[in-house]
Amino acid sequence: MGGGMLPLLMMALMAFVALVALLGGAGLLMLWGRYAQYGVLSGHGMVQRAQIEASPTPLEALRERYAHGEIDLDTFEEMVSHLMRFQAMVSRP
């Protein structure tokens, strides 16, 4: 009778180890998914917020584009003029 219990105990132990491995693996996957969703990998979170807070104003962005040679002087002046008119229109009560 004692010899017949050993295989049963070994199977129960293997089932327990497999269950712990499955639950632990699922937990790690959930943790990894949470990290990937909100952490560094996806660009969400603090890194993105810092970039948003440090984003240039529209006028600064135009100045940068002009300084980098992306737009010429006429285009720069025209866009600044449109921007100033828009800001004046928005700021009216």
N, C-alpha and C positions, 0 to 999 in steps of 0.2 A: 504494500500500500504506500509506503514511503517513496518507493521508486517511481510510482505513478504520479505523484504530486509534483515532482521536480520539473517535468516538461510543462506542466500547467503553470507553475510559478514562473518559469522562464518566459513563457508566452505572455503572461500577465505583465511581467517586468518589461518585456519588449514593447507591449502595447502602451504601457505607461510612458516609456521613453519616447515612443513615436508621437504620442499625444502631446507631451511636453515640447517636443521639437516642432510640431505643427503649430501649437499655440504660440510658442516663442517666435517662430518664423513669421506668423501672421502679425504678431505684435511688432516685430522689427520692420515688416513691410509697411504697417500703418505709421510707424514712427518715421520711416524713410519718406513715405508719401507726404506726411505733414511737413517734414524738413524741405522736401523738394517743392512743395506748394508755397510755403511761406518763407523759406530760407534763401540762401545765396544762389541756389541753382536756378531758380525761376526768375530772379530779379525782383521779386516782391519784397516788401518789408522795408527795413531801415535804409538799405542802399538806395532804393527807388525814391523813398521820401526825401532823402538828402539831395538827390539829383533834382527833384521837383522844386525843393526850396531854393536851390542854387541856380535855377534856370534864369536866363537873362530876360530883361524886359523886352518888349517888341522893338523899342528904339535901339537898345543895345544889340539885339540880334541883327537889325539892319546895319548898324555900324560894323559889326563883325563880318557880315557878308560883304560889305563894301571894302573893308580892310583886306579881306582874303581874295578880293578880285572876282567874287562871284557875281556881282552886279556892277554896272558902270555908274558914273556920277549922275547922269540924267535919271536913271531908274531909281537910284538911292533917293534923290530929291523928290521925285514923284511919290515914292512910297512913304517917305516921311510926311509929305503934305497930306496924303490920304490918312495916315495914322493920326496926325494932329487934328484933322477935321472929324475923324471918328471919335477921338477922345473928347473933343469939344462937344460933339453931339450927345455923347453918353453922359457927360458931366452936367448937362443942363437939367434943371429941375422939372 
